[in-house]
Amino acid sequence: MTAREKEILDLIKQNPQISQQELAERLGITRSSAAVHITNLMKKGYILGKGYLLKAQDYAAVIGGANMDIHGFPKDVLLPKDSNPGNIKTSPGGVGRNIAENLSKLGVAVKLLTALGEDIHGKQLLEECIHSGIDMDHCYFSKDLPTSTYLCILDHKGDMSAAIADMEIQERISIEYIREKAHIIDHASLIILDTNLPEDTLTYLLQHFQNSTFFLDPVSTAKAEKVRDRIGLFHTIKPNRLEAEVLSGISIHSEADLKTAANYFFSQGVKRVFITLGEEGVYYGDSSKQDFLRCPKVSSANATGAGDAFAAALAYCHLQQMSLEDTARFAAAAALVALSHKNTIHPLMSIDTIQNKQRELNL
């Protein structure tokens, strides 16, 4: 759903009898444009017929971090402990927020539960997310803590060399806050968690919403520790090699080790496992099948958004009831699309773009 379509739906919810002319005047567009948007909403199933009868909308909920990303790109080989000529870009980021934007670009209605400061970065993040079609109505806003900031230095290949994350505000995503948003969580088609959340909040979510379908992005090895003892409560997990080692307690040096780690996750109750291996590809499986998808080598403009695109694609494929193999291939292609642009979120991320990438690389 586009940002404009969301605006139209919101106005219709407020007044189901509103005319197309009134919609056009409220939004500052022509009546013919309003009619086109309404036709698109009907095609997508959000409006069921005349009189603007609205379908109860399915949605994914993402609970996790949102921050302002500051990326430094050197013009040549990065020299440590020195000033490097290059370019600096500022853009919305945060694992949870990035996954939410990618999901929205794939046409999934998504609600983001995160914490923002009442500062310039928080205002910018809020506006950017709403413009991207993300429902931000349920965020927590803090008057005393700044919006999270992520400072990243990339090397000449586009890989992260070093980073600092100031994310204290995410501690405000508390159990009390989650209780207030229980109705949002209960009615979500699936819930994606990142481990930027406080450990007690993660535990509460997994223990008190056991009828929900949880997906996990572990974020990092240190933060993955928060859910190691409750890993079996997730439907789908997307660790990289190091995170999989932390979560399973198994050292991974070979494909046989990958299989052992995956089998451990299945024994704990996980339904689907995707262990991402960077340029090598992804090891994936469920309780009945496991396989290794080797990805073609591609140049990277910025590697920081690939995992978020992969995670969003996993959720999209689950909602579309795609097979295990098709899911792995679609998610890998989404990550490769993300790699090809300097922005953390590829501005042209879409189902068509991913499918074109699959055809281009024979994925």
N, C-alpha and C positions, 0 to 999 in steps of 0.2 A: 504494500500500500504506500502510495506517495504521500508526502507531507500535505499537499493540497487535498487529496482524497480524505485524509484524516480530518482536516479542517471541516470539510463538507459533512462527513459523518457526525462530527461533534455538534454541528449546528442542527442537523436533522434529529439527533437525540434530544436536543433541547426543545425542538418544535417539529414534531413529525409532519405537521401540516404546512410547513414552510414551502413557498413556491420557488421555482427555479430563478425567477426574477429577483426575489428577496435574497436568495443565496448569492446571486451574482453581485448585488449591491453591497451585501455584508462583506464580501471578499474582494471587492474592487475588480471583478472580472466581467466579461460579457456573459449574457444569458446563454449563448451558444456554447461557450466554454464550460459553463456549469452543467449544461445538458450532456456534454461529452464525458465529464467526470462522473456524472450519475450513471451514464450508460456503462462506463468501465467498472464502476462499483457493482452494478447489477451482474455484469459478466463474471466478476470475481466472486460473486455470491454474498457480498456484504449487504446488499439490498435485495429483498426477495420479490418485490413487485411494486405495483402502483400503491400510492399512499405511503411510500417509504417504510414498508414493513422491514425492520432490521433483523438480520440473523444474529443470534447470540454468537459473538465472535470467539473463535478459538485463538489462543495466544500462548506464546512461550514467555516464561519469566526468567530473567537473568538477575542473579543476586551477586554482586561483586564490586570490584574497584572501578572508579572513574577518575581520571586525572588528566592534567595537561602534559603532553609530551613535548620535550625539547630535544631535538636530535641534531648532532653535529656530524657533518659529512666532510672528511678531509679530501683535498683535491689530489693528493698523492698518497704514498705509503705513510701510514700513521706513525709519527715519531713520539714515543712515550716520553713523559716528563719534559715536553717542549710545546711551544705554541705552534699549531698547525694551520696553515691557510685552508679555508674551506667554506662551506655554507652551513647555515643554521636554520632549521625549520621548526615552527611551533604548530602543534596540531592536537586535537582531542585524542585521548588515549585511555589506558586502563584496560586490563584483560576483559573484565565483565562488560564494560562499555563497548569495547571493540567488537566483541562477539555479538552484542546487541545490534550494533550498526550493520555488521555483515548480514545478520539474520534479516533485518529490515530490508536490505538491498536484495535479498532472496525472496522477498514477498511475504515473509512471516510477520504477523502482528506480534510485537514484543513489548513487554513492560520491563523497565529497568529499575531495580531497587538498589540504590547506592547512596553515598553521602557526599554532599557538596558544601563548600563554604559559601557564605554570602559575600563573595569578593569578585573581582573582575574575571578571574579564571572560572569560578563557579558559574557566573552569568553567561560567559562565552560557551562553556560546556553545555549548559541547559539549552541555550538557543540552537547550538549546532545539533544536539541530539533531537530536539523537536523538529528541526528542519529535515533531519534524516528519517523522520517517521517513527521515532522511538517514543513510547508513552512514558513521560517523565512525571506523571501526576503523583507518584508514590515515593519520591525521593525524600531523604532526610536532609535538612538544611541546618548548618551550624553557624551561629553568630560569632563563636570564639576561636574556631580552628580554620586554618586556610585549606582551600581545595588541594587535593593531592597533586604533586608535581613529580614527573619522571624525567630525569636528565640522562641522556644516553649519548655516548661517543661511539661512532661506527668506524670500522677500518675501511681501507680502500676497496674491499670486496663487498661492502654492505653488511658485514657481520658485526654484531655488538662487540666492542672492545672493553668497555666499562660502563657502568650505569649506577646512578643513585636515585632511590625512590623515597620521597617524603610522603608517607601515607598514614600518618597518625589519625586522620579524620575517619578512616575506615573502621576504627574501633567503635565509632558511634552506631555502626550497624549491629545493634545490641539485641539481646533476646526480647527485651521490651518492645523494641521497634518491630521485630519479626511478629510478635503477638498481635500488634496493631494491624499488620498486613496479612494476617492469616487467610483472610478471604481471597486475597489475590493469589496466594500460593496454592490454596486448595483447588482453585478452579483453573489453574494453568495446565496446558496439555503436557508440558514438561518443564523442568526447572534446571537451569545451568548454574552451577556454583563455581566460583573461583576461590582459592584459598587466601585471598587478601582479607577475608572475613575473620573476625576473632574466633578462636578455637571453640569457645563455649557456644557461640552462635551457630557454628557449623554443626556441633553436636546436637544442639536443640532442634535444628532443622531436620536432620536425618532421623532423629528419634521420635519427633512429634508429627511428622508428615509422611508416615511410612506408606501411605497409599499413593504417594506422588512418585513420578519418574524423574530421578536425579541424574544429571550428567556432570562430570567433573573435569575441570581444567586445573591441574595441580599448581600451575604458575611457576614454582621453583622447587628445588630439592628441600630447602629449609622450610618452606611453607607447606609442602606436601606432608610433612610429619604430622600436621594437625589432624589429618583424616586417616592416617595409616591403620589405626585400630578399628575403623568403621568403613573400610574400603568396600566391604561387601554390600553396603546399603546403596551403592550407586549402580544404576543400570548400565551406563557407558562411561568409560574413563579414557583419557587421552594424555598419558604421560609420555615424556621423552625417555631416552634410555636411562639417564641418571635418576629421574623421578621414579621410573619403574623399579629401579634397584632399591630406592628408599622405601617405596610402598610395599614391595614384596620381600625385602631382606635377601634378595638373590643377586649375586654379581653377574652381570651380563657381558659376555665376551664373544658369544657365538650365536648362531641361529638356534642351536639346541637350548642355550640359556634363555633366549627369548621365549621359546615354547614352554620352558619350565616356569618362567615368571607368569606367563599368560595363564597356564594351568592353575597356578596358585590363586590368581585373581578369580578364576571361575569357581574354584573350590570354596572361595569366601562368599560367593553369591553374585559377582559381577556378571552381567549378561553379554556385554561386548567390550572388547579391549582393542585399542589402537595405539601401539607404541611407535611414536614418530622417531625417525633416525636421521633427520637432516637430509643431506644429499643422497644417502643410501636408500631412502624410501620409508616405508611403513610396514611394520609387522602387525597383522590384524587377525582377529578371530572371535568366535563364540564357542560355546561348549561342544559344538559338533564339527567345526571346521576352523583351520588356521592356515594362513598363507603369508607370503612376503611379497609386497608390491614394490618393485624397484623402479624408481622414478628417473626420467631422463635428466641429464645435466643441463641446467639453465643458468644464465647470468642473473645475479641478484642486485637489485637496486636498493633494497632495504629488507632485511630478514626479520625485522621485529614483529611484523603483522601476520606472518605466515601461519603460526600456530592458532591465532585467533580466527582466521578465515577457515582453517581446518575444523576447529571446534564448532563454528557456526554451521558449516556444511554437514557435519555429523548430525546435528539437531534437525536441520532441514530434511535430510534423508530419512531420519526416523519418522518424522511427521508425514512424509510421503510414502512410508512403508517400503522403502527400497531394500533390496537384498544386501547382504553383507559385502559381497564383492563390489557391487555397484556403488555402495556407500564409500568404500575405501578409495575407489577410483575418482569419484566425484569430489571427495574431500581433498585428495592429493592434488587434483587439478585446481581447486579453489586456493590451496596454499601456493601453488605455482603462479597463479594470477596475482596474488598478493605480493609475491616476491618481485614482480616486474615493475613496481612503481615505488617512488621514493616516499609517498605518503604511507602511513601505517595501514590505512584502509584504501584499497584501490578505488578511485572515484567511479570506475566503470564496472565494479563488481556486480554481477547479476547471474542468473541461471544461464542465459545465452552466452555470456562471456566465458563461464566455466565450461560449458559444453563445447564451445569453439576451441578452447584450450585442450580439451580431451581429444577432439578430432585432430588438432594440430600435432599433438605429441603421441597420438595413438594410445591414449590411456583408457 
